[in-house]
Amino acid sequence: MWIGFTVLAAYAPFAARVTQDASWLFSVVIAGMLAVVLVADDAESRRVTRKVPPPTDL
């Protein structure tokens, strides 16, 4: 997802310069949504400690 965010964030200014319409705003909106998901996922993974069950010896 980080790659997608980076590509969209870099593509938006390029598309704004090349196109005459406002279709480049779509890239900005999607990049923003990806950023929100990435930040929320990172915060949740830091908040929750994952407990690994101890190995069972047979």
Helices and strands as residue ranges (DSSP letters): H 2-18, H 24-47
